[in-house]
Amino acid sequence: MIQKMSTKQPSLEARLQVLKEIAKEGDLQLNLEELSDLTV
């Protein structure tokens, strides 16, 4: 909801951090190898 009200999109780093937190809370394995080229 907050993102919908925001005027700009969150950075890639912020989105990756949220994904990591969700995976950790859900006890899921997050494979980010395909995204590693984007963060360089």
N, C-alpha and C positions, 0 to 999 in steps of 0.2 A: 504494500500500500504506500509506503514511504517513497519507494522508487517511482511509483506512478505520479506522485505529487512533486517529485524532484524535477528541476528544469534541465539537468544534464545527466547523461548516463554515467554510472560508476565506472571507474577505471578497470582495466583488465586485472590488475593486481587485486583490487577489491573484490571482484567477482570470483577470482580463484580462491581467495581467502574464505569467502562464504561457502563455496563448494567444499573446501577442505573441512570446514566446521560442520557442515551438514553430514558429510561422510563419516566424520569422527563420531558425531552424536548417534548416527544410525548404524554404527559399527560396520561400515561399508569400506571396501577397498576402492580407492580413487586412482585410476590410471591416467596420468597426465603426460605421458610420453609424447603424444601427438601434439600437445600444446607447448612443449618445451621450446620449440623454435620461435614461438610467438613472444616468449618472455625474455629472449636474449637481447 
